[in-house]
Amino acid sequence: MLWREELERGAAGHDAPAEDRAAVEARAGVGAAGYGELPAEEAGRLFRWLKLGPDDVFADLGSGTGKLVLQAALETEVGGALGVELSRFRHEAALERWERVGRPAGVELRCEDFRRSDLSEVTVLFAGATVFPEELVTELGELAARWAREGRLARVLSTRELVAERLRERGRLKVETSWGVPTAVILYERVA
């Protein structure tokens, strides 16, 4: 699998220049420019746990170099995969990686602030929020509640605990990470 080898290669996201990291932190808060990822094997475990299907649209907020989004599109039956990344440098790296793995259908990569994104079609949302500033985590919880109320959002995964009305914790999956610390991914599901 050539695409799998591409996803397992080193992460250019760590190489973001200082001016790019500063621009991200100016918009999203101190710490928001930090970078980490799930190794492909751990992402595969996460996707098997989620059982993504053709009716699902998976989104990764802070998608970095696009590895998780591309793996979702290539390895699962997901109907669509969306990456939203604030860093221009990392977004460009994701576009290059998308080209190298054959431009899989159903993938959309956006360079924008997820707080202003149209996520109305997303059913499953992932946020590797480990380095998000506390204010951004709070805002993510508020937005997730709104997206669950107004859109199709049914499940949210986060590496930080969220407070979000209409979303209740349903489980945790411990995963290995690129930063060497096992981390819990918390699954929230929409409730009526």
Long-range contacts (C-beta under 8 A, 24 or more apart in sequence): 2-101, 3-70, 3-74, 3-101, 3-102, 3-104, 4-40, 6-97, 6-100, 6-101, 7-40, 7-67, 7-70, 7-71, 7-97, 7-101, 8-39, 8-40, 11-35, 11-37, 11-64, 11-65, 11-67, 11-178, 12-65, 12-90, 12-93, 13-37, 13-64, 13-65, 13-87, 13-90, 13-93, 15-89, 16-87, 16-89, 16-90, 17-89, 20-87, 20-88, 20-89, 20-90, 21-87, 23-87, 23-88, 24-86, 24-87, 27-86, 27-113, 28-86, 28-113, 28-132, 28-133, 28-136, 29-132, 29-133, 29-135, 29-136, 30-133, 31-131, 31-132, 31-133, 32-86, 32-131, 32-132, 32-133, 32-136, 33-87, 33-131, 34-130, 34-131, 35-64, 35-90, 35-131, 36-128, 36-130, 36-131, 36-177, 36-178, 36-179, 37-64, 37-65, 37-67, 37-68, 37-128, 37-177, 37-178, 38-67, 38-68, 38-128, 38-175, 38-176, 38-177, 38-178, 39-176, 39-177, 39-178, 40-67, 40-71, 42-175, 42-176, 42-177, 43-67, 43-68, 43-71, 43-72, 44-71, 44-75, 45-173, 45-175, 46-126, 46-157, 46-173, 46-175, 46-185, 47-71, 47-72, 47-75, 47-76, 49-171, 49-173, 49-187, 50-124, 50-155, 50-157, 50-187, 52-76, 52-77, 52-78, 52-124, 53-77, 53-78, 53-79, 54-78, 54-79, 55-79, 55-123, 56-80, 56-123, 56-124, 57-81, 57-82, 57-121, 57-122, 57-123, 57-124, 57-152, 58-82, 58-122, 58-123, 58-124, 58-125, 58-126, 59-83, 59-84, 59-119, 59-122, 59-124, 59-125, 59-126, 60-84, 60-126, 60-127, 60-128, 61-114, 61-125, 61-126, 61-127, 61-140, 62-86, 62-114, 62-127, 62-128, 62-129, 62-132, 63-90, 63-94, 63-109, 64-90, 64-93, 64-94, 65-90, 65-93, 65-94, 65-97, 66-93, 66-94, 66-95, 66-97, 66-98, 66-109, 67-97, 68-126, 69-94, 69-107, 69-109, 70-97, 70-98, 70-101, 70-104, 70-107, 73-104, 73-105, 73-106, 73-107, 74-101, 74-104, 78-106, 78-124, 79-106, 80-106, 80-107, 80-108, 80-121, 81-106, 81-107, 81-108, 82-107, 82-108, 82-109, 82-110, 82-119, 82-122, 83-107, 83-108, 83-109, 83-110, 84-110, 84-112, 84-114, 84-117, 84-119, 85-109, 85-110, 85-111, 86-111, 86-112, 86-113, 86-114, 87-111, 114-140, 114-143, 115-139, 115-143, 119-147, 119-151, 119-153, 120-147, 120-150, 120-151, 120-152, 121-151, 121-152, 122-147, 122-151, 122-152, 122-153, 123-152, 123-153, 123-154, 123-155, 124-153, 124-154, 124-155, 124-156, 124-157, 125-153, 125-155, 125-156, 125-157, 126-156, 126-157, 126-158, 126-185, 127-156, 127-157, 127-158, 127-159, 127-160, 128-159, 129-158, 129-159, 129-160, 130-159, 130-160, 130-177, 130-179, 130-183, 132-160, 137-162, 138-163, 141-167, 144-188, 148-190, 153-190, 154-189, 154-190, 155-187, 155-188, 155-189, 155-190, 156-187, 156-188, 157-185, 157-186, 157-187, 157-188, 158-185, 158-186, 158-188, 159-183, 159-184, 159-185, 159-186, 160-186, 161-186, 162-186, 162-188, 164-188, 166-190, 166-191, 167-191
